[in-house]
Amino acid sequence: MIKAARNGWTDKQIIDALHAVNGSQCIQFRFDVLRNGVRRMSIAAEGSVSLNRFADIQRTARFTLNTELDWLRDEIKPYMLLRMDADRFAEFPLGVFVLSTPIRKSKNGVVTYEVEAYDRTVILAEDSLVEPLYIAAGEPYLDAVQSVLAGAGITQVLITDYVDTALPIEREFEIGTRKLSVVNTLLSEINFNPIYCDADGRFVISKYKEPSIRDVEYTYAADEMSIIARDTESDMDYFNVPNVFIAMCSNPDLEQDFVSVYVNDNPASKFSTVQRGRNITSEIYRPDAIASQEDLDAYIRRIAFEANQVYEPITFHTALNPLHDRADVLMLKHPDVQGVFVESSWTIPLKAGGRMAHQARRLVKL
């Protein structure tokens, strides 16, 4: 969730405006066209922006445009504008999007272009190694990641957490491997999140942090100032959730093999060995390399944690809210559901009066 104030407004002032505390909510949109990171112009457009934290390219968009752009070089950066007083707005970027080939339509002499768009992570998804990549043992993981990014022409990188963990062995990635796969493989070995792009188009490298009730970033309460809709939907399917998770790293170049077993034996967990009365074992996860036993323990605990979050996924809708980023921890106070949830995905229609769709999973502690 975006925590910083926008244009000098405090978080409370922004939330009050979103909830129309002092009157009605007033929202507008602006669509800037960028080329080489520089704004060229603003255009009229419609569409939507979505974020799915489980996707390789997490932020995507759909646009309908009346203006023909340079589809190979131009990017679109949409903003949501929230009126704060009579003539001033707080501005919220919603992403920077690389455009795909549009569908051209003509009706009654009016030409429009419908285009799918992807955040800049698509640069890594489409770029592959043209020769084998060798990374020497002892090179810091984050240095290796930044080298791959630089080789893809990426310079806008935000590292929110820094570690100096070094590769324990020499690594080789084959010719043709997607650079996104190389980056995310290296990041996973030090328990970092997959790389993603933020609302300003920067590539973000961040350490994975297990969500907690202490991290609640936004509350949706069905009260007199509510912006959450009445209808919700949930679908529970947890029959085969494992309660024993195994990871092994066996590489002849490592000085030792690593094995980590995580057993969910928490009596409070619906999926634990205690509650189910039996062991349900996961597949064996086999990272190619790992820096230490501690890193492998963190690796398998993360897998176990995510597997347990299938309990009570929920879909709900709210008024438009640009404060969301990825994996936000939310408190819901609704007639249908109460509790803490971790957001999986959201979609914002880029029109005033639209309803924002959210998908979230109940936070279940291991």
C-alpha positions as CSV (number, residue, x, y, z in Angstrom):
1,M,0.0,0.0,0.0
2,I,1.2,3.5,-0.8
3,K,2.2,5.0,2.5
4,A,3.7,8.3,1.5
5,A,1.6,11.4,1.2
6,R,0.9,12.7,-2.3
7,N,1.4,16.4,-3.3
8,G,1.9,17.3,0.3
9,W,-1.3,15.7,1.6
10,T,-1.2,13.5,4.6
11,D,-2.4,9.9,4.6
12,K,-5.3,10.8,6.8
13,Q,-6.4,13.6,4.4
14,I,-6.2,11.3,1.5
15,I,-8.2,8.5,3.2
16,D,-10.8,11.1,4.3
17,A,-11.2,12.2,0.7
18,L,-11.5,8.6,-0.5
19,H,-14.3,8.0,2.1
20,A,-15.9,11.4,1.3
21,V,-15.8,12.5,4.9
22,N,-16.3,16.1,4.0
23,G,-18.7,15.6,1.1
24,S,-18.7,13.6,-2.2
25,Q,-15.8,11.8,-3.7
26,C,-14.5,13.3,-6.9
27,I,-12.1,11.3,-9.1
28,Q,-10.6,12.0,-12.5
29,F,-8.0,10.2,-14.6
30,R,-5.0,11.3,-16.7
31,F,-3.1,9.2,-19.3
32,D,0.4,10.3,-19.9
33,V,2.4,9.0,-22.9
34,L,6.1,8.4,-22.2
35,R,8.9,7.8,-24.6
36,N,12.3,6.9,-23.2
37,G,10.9,7.8,-19.7
38,V,10.0,11.3,-20.7
39,R,6.4,12.6,-20.9
40,R,5.3,13.5,-24.4
41,M,1.7,14.3,-24.0
42,S,-1.6,13.4,-22.3
43,I,-4.3,11.6,-24.2
44,A,-7.9,10.6,-23.7
45,A,-8.3,6.9,-22.9
46,E,-10.5,4.3,-21.1
47,G,-9.6,0.9,-19.6
48,S,-8.5,-0.8,-16.5
49,V,-5.3,-1.6,-14.5
50,S,-4.8,-4.9,-12.6
51,L,-2.3,-6.3,-10.3
52,N,-1.8,-10.1,-9.5
53,R,1.0,-10.8,-7.1
54,F,1.2,-14.4,-8.3
55,A,1.8,-13.6,-12.0
56,D,5.2,-13.3,-13.5
57,I,4.2,-9.9,-14.9
58,Q,2.2,-8.6,-11.9
59,R,0.8,-5.3,-13.2
60,T,-1.2,-5.3,-16.5
61,A,-3.6,-3.0,-18.2
62,R,-6.2,-2.7,-21.0
63,F,-6.6,0.6,-22.8
64,T,-9.0,1.9,-25.4
65,L,-7.5,4.9,-27.2
66,N,-8.5,7.4,-29.8
67,T,-4.9,8.4,-30.5
68,E,-2.5,6.3,-32.6
69,L,0.8,6.0,-30.8
70,D,4.2,4.6,-31.7
71,W,3.3,1.2,-30.5
72,L,7.0,0.1,-30.4
73,R,8.4,3.0,-28.4
74,D,5.6,4.7,-26.4
75,E,4.4,3.7,-22.9
76,I,1.3,4.8,-21.0
77,K,1.3,6.0,-17.4
78,P,-2.2,6.4,-16.1
79,Y,-2.9,8.5,-13.0
80,M,-5.9,8.6,-10.7
81,L,-6.6,12.2,-9.5
82,L,-8.5,12.6,-6.2
83,R,-10.0,16.0,-5.5
84,M,-8.8,17.3,-2.2
85,D,-10.4,20.8,-2.1
86,A,-12.0,23.2,-4.6
87,D,-9.2,23.2,-7.2
88,R,-6.4,20.8,-6.0
89,F,-5.9,17.1,-6.6
90,A,-3.7,14.4,-5.1
91,E,-2.2,12.4,-8.0
92,F,-1.6,8.6,-7.8
93,P,0.3,6.8,-10.6
94,L,-1.0,3.4,-11.4
95,G,1.9,1.9,-13.3
96,V,4.0,2.4,-16.5
97,F,2.9,0.1,-19.3
98,V,4.6,-1.2,-22.4
99,L,2.0,-1.6,-25.2
100,S,1.4,-4.6,-27.3
101,T,0.1,-4.6,-30.9
102,P,-3.4,-2.9,-30.8
103,I,-6.6,-4.0,-32.4
104,R,-7.8,-1.1,-34.7
105,K,-11.6,-0.6,-34.9
106,S,-13.7,1.9,-36.9
107,K,-17.3,2.6,-36.2
108,N,-19.3,5.5,-37.8
109,G,-16.0,7.0,-38.9
110,V,-14.5,7.0,-35.4
111,V,-11.2,5.0,-35.1
112,T,-10.2,3.5,-31.8
113,Y,-7.4,1.2,-30.7
114,E,-7.8,-1.5,-28.1
115,V,-4.5,-2.6,-26.6
116,E,-3.2,-5.0,-24.0
117,A,-0.4,-3.5,-21.9
118,Y,2.2,-4.9,-19.4
119,D,4.4,-3.3,-16.9
120,R,8.1,-3.1,-17.6
121,T,8.7,-6.6,-16.2
122,V,7.8,-7.7,-19.8
123,I,11.2,-6.5,-20.8
124,L,12.8,-9.3,-18.8
125,A,10.1,-11.8,-19.8
126,E,10.8,-11.2,-23.5
127,D,14.6,-11.0,-23.3
128,S,16.7,-14.2,-23.2
129,L,20.4,-15.0,-22.7
130,V,22.1,-15.1,-26.1
131,E,25.1,-16.9,-24.6
132,P,25.5,-19.0,-21.4
133,L,25.7,-16.9,-18.3
134,Y,28.4,-17.8,-15.8
135,I,28.3,-16.4,-12.3
136,A,31.3,-17.0,-10.1
137,A,31.1,-18.5,-6.6
138,G,31.4,-15.7,-4.0
139,E,29.7,-13.0,-6.1
140,P,26.9,-11.4,-4.1
141,Y,23.5,-12.5,-5.3
142,L,22.2,-8.9,-5.6
143,D,25.2,-7.9,-7.7
144,A,24.5,-10.8,-10.0
145,V,20.8,-9.8,-10.3
146,Q,21.7,-6.2,-11.0
147,S,24.2,-7.3,-13.7
148,V,21.4,-9.2,-15.5
149,L,19.1,-6.2,-15.2
150,A,21.8,-3.9,-16.7
151,G,22.2,-6.4,-19.5
152,A,18.5,-5.9,-20.3
153,G,18.9,-2.1,-20.4
154,I,17.2,-1.6,-17.0
155,T,18.4,1.2,-14.9
156,Q,15.5,2.2,-12.7
157,V,15.9,-0.2,-9.8
158,L,14.8,0.2,-6.2
159,I,16.4,-2.2,-3.7
160,T,14.4,-1.9,-0.5
161,D,16.4,-4.5,1.4
162,Y,20.1,-5.2,1.0
163,V,21.9,-8.4,1.9
164,D,25.5,-9.4,1.0
165,T,24.8,-13.1,0.7
166,A,27.2,-14.6,-1.9
167,L,26.6,-17.5,-4.3
168,P,28.1,-20.6,-2.6
169,I,29.0,-22.2,-6.0
170,E,29.5,-21.1,-9.6
171,R,26.2,-20.9,-11.4
172,E,25.5,-21.4,-15.1
173,F,22.3,-20.5,-17.0
174,E,21.8,-21.9,-20.4
175,I,21.6,-19.9,-23.6
176,G,17.9,-19.0,-24.3
177,T,16.9,-18.8,-20.6
178,R,14.5,-15.9,-20.1
179,K,16.2,-13.1,-18.0
180,L,13.1,-12.9,-15.8
181,S,13.7,-16.6,-14.9
182,V,17.3,-15.9,-14.1
183,V,16.5,-13.0,-11.9
184,N,13.7,-14.7,-10.0
185,T,15.7,-17.9,-9.5
186,L,18.5,-16.0,-7.9
187,L,16.2,-14.0,-5.8
188,S,14.3,-17.1,-4.6
189,E,17.6,-18.6,-3.3
190,I,18.0,-15.7,-0.8
191,N,14.3,-15.6,0.1
192,F,13.5,-12.4,-1.8
193,N,10.2,-11.6,-3.6
194,P,10.0,-12.1,-7.4
195,I,11.0,-8.8,-9.1
196,Y,8.1,-6.5,-9.9
197,C,7.5,-3.0,-11.0
198,D,5.9,-0.3,-8.8
199,A,3.4,2.4,-9.7
200,D,6.1,4.6,-11.1
201,G,7.6,1.9,-13.3
202,R,10.7,1.2,-11.1
203,F,11.9,-2.4,-10.7
204,V,11.6,-3.4,-7.0
205,I,13.9,-5.9,-5.3
206,S,12.6,-6.7,-1.8
207,K,13.1,-9.3,0.8
208,Y,10.1,-11.6,1.5
209,K,8.4,-10.8,4.8
210,E,5.8,-13.2,6.1
211,P,2.5,-11.2,6.5
212,S,1.3,-10.6,10.0
213,I,-1.8,-9.1,11.7
214,R,0.6,-6.4,12.9
215,D,1.0,-5.3,9.2
216,V,-2.6,-4.3,8.6
217,E,-2.4,-1.4,6.1
218,Y,-6.0,-0.7,5.3
219,T,-9.4,-1.4,7.0
220,Y,-12.6,-1.8,5.0
221,A,-15.5,-1.5,7.5
222,A,-19.2,-1.6,6.6
223,D,-20.0,1.5,8.6
224,E,-21.5,4.9,7.9
225,M,-18.4,5.9,6.0
226,S,-18.0,2.6,4.2
227,I,-16.6,2.3,0.6
228,I,-17.0,-1.5,0.6
229,A,-19.9,-3.0,-1.4
230,R,-22.4,-5.4,0.2
231,D,-21.9,-8.4,-2.0
232,T,-19.0,-10.8,-1.5
233,E,-18.0,-14.3,-2.7
234,S,-15.8,-17.0,-1.3
235,D,-14.8,-20.5,-2.4
236,M,-12.9,-22.8,0.0
237,D,-11.0,-25.7,-1.4
238,Y,-8.4,-27.0,0.9
239,F,-8.8,-30.8,0.9
240,N,-5.3,-31.6,-0.2
241,V,-3.3,-28.9,1.5
242,P,-0.1,-30.5,2.8
243,N,1.0,-30.2,6.4
244,V,4.5,-31.6,5.8
245,F,6.8,-29.7,3.4
246,I,10.2,-30.9,2.2
247,A,13.0,-29.1,0.4
248,M,16.3,-30.6,-0.7
249,C,19.3,-29.0,-2.3
250,S,21.8,-31.5,-3.5
251,N,24.5,-30.1,-5.8
252,P,27.9,-31.9,-6.4
253,D,29.6,-28.5,-6.2
254,L,28.3,-27.7,-2.8
255,E,30.3,-28.8,0.2
256,Q,27.2,-30.5,1.7
257,D,23.6,-31.4,0.9
258,F,20.9,-29.4,2.6
259,V,17.5,-30.8,3.7
260,S,14.7,-28.9,5.4
261,V,11.4,-30.3,6.6
262,Y,8.7,-28.1,7.9
263,V,5.9,-29.8,9.8
264,N,2.7,-27.9,10.5
265,D,1.8,-29.3,13.9
266,N,0.0,-26.2,15.2
267,P,-3.2,-27.3,17.0
268,A,-4.8,-24.0,16.0
269,S,-4.3,-24.7,12.2
270,K,-7.1,-26.4,10.4
271,F,-4.5,-28.1,8.1
272,S,-2.0,-29.3,10.8
273,T,-1.0,-32.8,11.5
274,V,-2.8,-32.5,14.8
275,Q,-6.2,-31.4,13.3
276,R,-6.1,-33.7,10.3
277,G,-4.8,-36.7,12.3
278,R,-2.3,-37.6,9.6
279,N,0.6,-36.4,7.5
280,I,-0.1,-35.0,4.1
281,T,3.3,-34.5,2.4
282,S,4.1,-31.9,-0.2
283,E,6.2,-32.6,-3.3
284,I,9.9,-32.3,-2.7
285,Y,11.1,-28.9,-3.7
286,R,14.6,-28.8,-5.1
287,P,16.3,-25.4,-5.6
288,D,19.5,-25.7,-7.7
289,A,21.6,-23.9,-5.1
290,I,21.2,-22.4,-1.6
291,A,23.5,-20.3,0.4
292,S,22.9,-21.9,3.8
293,Q,20.7,-24.2,5.9
294,E,19.0,-21.1,7.3
295,D,18.1,-19.9,3.7
296,L,16.6,-23.3,2.9
297,D,14.6,-23.3,6.1
298,A,13.2,-19.9,5.2
299,Y,12.6,-21.1,1.6
300,I,10.4,-24.1,2.7
301,R,8.6,-22.1,5.4
302,R,7.5,-19.6,2.8
303,I,6.1,-22.4,0.6
304,A,4.3,-23.8,3.6
305,F,2.9,-20.4,4.6
306,E,1.6,-19.7,1.1
307,A,0.0,-23.2,0.9
308,N,-1.9,-22.5,4.1
309,Q,-3.4,-19.3,2.8
310,V,-6.0,-21.1,0.6
311,Y,-8.4,-21.0,3.5
312,E,-11.4,-18.7,2.7
313,P,-10.4,-16.8,-0.4
314,I,-12.8,-13.9,-0.9
315,T,-13.8,-11.5,-3.7
316,F,-15.2,-8.2,-2.8
317,H,-15.7,-4.7,-4.3
318,T,-15.0,-1.2,-3.1
319,A,-15.1,2.3,-4.4
320,L,-11.9,3.2,-6.3
321,N,-8.9,3.3,-4.0
322,P,-5.4,4.0,-5.5
323,L,-3.6,3.3,-2.2
324,H,-3.1,-0.4,-3.0
325,D,0.2,-1.9,-4.1
326,R,0.9,-5.6,-3.8
327,A,0.2,-8.2,-1.1
328,D,-1.4,-5.6,1.1
329,V,-2.6,-6.8,4.5
330,L,-6.3,-5.8,5.0
331,M,-8.7,-5.8,7.9
332,L,-12.3,-6.6,6.7
333,K,-15.3,-5.7,8.9
334,H,-18.3,-6.8,6.9
335,P,-21.5,-8.6,7.6
336,D,-20.3,-11.6,5.5
337,V,-16.8,-11.8,6.8
338,Q,-14.5,-10.5,9.6
339,G,-10.8,-10.7,9.9
340,V,-7.4,-10.1,8.4
341,F,-6.7,-10.9,4.7
342,V,-3.8,-10.7,2.4
343,E,-4.6,-9.2,-1.0
344,S,-3.9,-11.5,-4.0
345,S,-5.0,-9.3,-6.8
346,W,-7.1,-6.2,-7.7
347,T,-8.5,-4.4,-10.7
348,I,-9.2,-0.7,-11.0
349,P,-11.5,0.4,-13.9
350,L,-10.2,3.7,-15.1
351,K,-13.5,5.7,-14.9
352,A,-15.1,7.8,-12.3
353,G,-17.8,5.9,-10.4
354,G,-16.3,2.5,-11.2
355,R,-16.0,-0.3,-8.6
356,M,-12.6,-1.8,-7.7
357,A,-12.5,-5.6,-7.5
358,H,-10.3,-7.3,-4.9
359,Q,-9.3,-10.9,-4.3
360,A,-7.8,-11.7,-1.0
361,R,-7.0,-14.7,1.2
362,R,-7.6,-15.0,4.9
363,L,-4.3,-14.7,6.8
364,V,-3.7,-18.0,8.5
365,K,-0.8,-18.3,10.9
366,L,1.4,-21.4,10.8
